Amino acid sequence: MLKKSRRIHSKEFAIIPKGVLKTTPYFDVRISKGSTLKVACVVKTKLFKTAVARNKARRRMYQIAEECLEKNPGFYIFYPKQTIGNVTFKVLKQTLDSLLY
């Protein structure tokens, strides 16, 4: 799980620059430049009705971000899609790697 110091808090959303939106079949990610690594994951209630499913999607995205983004400082806001529940962790990690490099 990603440390709290590396997460974007709700108060910080207003001061983060818009950045670039990149899409994949499993999630969208908004990338902005910054000097430190900060990550957020926004999961809509419309996508996953139960809190268990929303938290699972959020935890998976935080874990992938922690492993893949260590050397890439900046602000990353992840927006998971409905299809994230049907894929393996390995596929999600490969998707994020291919998106960044």
Secondary structure, DSSP 4 states (H G I P E B T S, - for coil): ---GGGBPPGGGTTTS---EEEE-SSEEEEEE--SSEEEEE---TTT-SSHHHHHHHHHHHHHHHHHHSTT--EEEEEEE-GGGGGS-HHHHHHHHHHHH-
